[in-house]
Amino acid sequence: MTSPTEPRPIVLGVDARQVSPMVVGWAAAEAERRGLPLRLVQAVPDEPRDLHGDGRSFLQSLRDAGSVALEKAEGIALERHPRLPVQSVLREGSPAPLLCEESEGAALVVLGSRRLGRLEEKLSRYSVTVPVSAQAHCPVAVVREPEHTTLRPPYVVVGVDGSPWCAAAVRFAADLAARRGAALRAVRVRRTPVRPFEPLESESEIRRRLFEATAGCAADEPDLDLTHEVIGGHPVDELVRVSAHALAVVVGRHGHGGLTGLRLGSVPHGLIRQALCPVVTVPAGPGADDPLTREQ
């Protein structure tokens, strides 16, 4: 963990089974872009789980594999960014709780994806992306697909739903776009009513809320190229569609995710599984979970 006087690092959860150059490269580039150190963390179980052999030798084999993975990840990061401060840490414990603990002192947690199915996500002890995205104390980037730079200017997408907890996501997305010299597309997906006679919010009211949600961007990033879009459909489907040519999709997170990560929210959960670029989930700012601050 970092001390209060040290800069908050970019924390990369290293997967001993598969060290992805794409994921390591994304995390290293983000660390260098922000002038922050990169902290590579590999979690090794702290208790034997091999019931058919010597538990100690099994744990040692996991530690050895973890050390090899960290060495490989560090090599990739330094090959691309030779001057980047990199720290490699092998820690004992379950990956998801350990990375959530790491997030307390981090500026950003970066994860790859094993592309687990929904049932595997719930039952596998190796499931990390959903519980960490749901419970981390800082933004979490899941790099399942590469960022796309073919369009000019490149752009970052932020999903805006008009709720108090999307404010932190908008700020993070604006900063992410500005650091890359990219445009920011603020997207509000207008759901079709699912119940008979459910009132339909007017187009003008939706746009008003969208502009209000992004009003601070001009003050924080005066040179930012910001556009606003209202799209009809299902939020996950439409945000996946616009992710096809994006550098990243940024969305807010409701609450603290509960104990299992099942309260991550359907939109960020769906994007982590389906988006065609990296997905960043941003926890709500102070006060956003207070029922008195929520819009009705």
Stockholm file with secondary structure:
# STOCKHOLM 1.0

chainA/1-296         MTSPTEPRPIVLGVDARQVSPMVVGWAAAEAERRGLPLRLVQAVPDEPRDLHGDGRSFLQSLRDAGSVALEKAEGIALERHPRLPVQSVLREGSPAPLLCEESEGAALVVLGSRRLGRLEEKLSRYSVTVPVSAQAHCPVAVVREPEHTTLRPPYVVVGVDGSPWCAAAVRFAADLAARRGAALRAVRVRRTPVRPFEPLESESEIRRRLFEATAGCAADEPDLDLTHEVIGGHPVDELVRVSAHALAVVVGRHGHGGLTGLRLGSVPHGLIRQALCPVVTVPAGPGADDPLTREQ
#=GR chainA/1-296 SS CCCTTSCCCEEEECCTTCCCHHHHHHHHHHHHHHTCCEEEEEEECSSCCCTTSCHHHHHHHHHHHHHHHHHHHHHHHHHHCTTCCEEEEEEESCHHHHHHHHHTTCSEEEECCCCCCHHHHHHCTTCCHHHHHHHCSSCEEECSSCCCCCSSSCEEEEECCSSGGGHHHHHHHHHHHHHHTCEEEEEEEECCCCSTTCCCCCHHHHHHHHHHHTHHHHHHCTTCCEEEEEEESCHHHHHHHHGGGCSEEEEEECTTCTTTSTTSCHHHHHHHHHCSSCEEEEECCTTTTCGGGSCC
#=GC SS_cons         CCCTTSCCCEEEECCTTCCCHHHHHHHHHHHHHHTCCEEEEEEECSSCCCTTSCHHHHHHHHHHHHHHHHHHHHHHHHHHCTTCCEEEEEEESCHHHHHHHHHTTCSEEEECCCCCCHHHHHHCTTCCHHHHHHHCSSCEEECSSCCCCCSSSCEEEEECCSSGGGHHHHHHHHHHHHHHTCEEEEEEEECCCCSTTCCCCCHHHHHHHHHHHTHHHHHHCTTCCEEEEEEESCHHHHHHHHGGGCSEEEEEECTTCTTTSTTSCHHHHHHHHHCSSCEEEEECCTTTTCGGGSCC
//
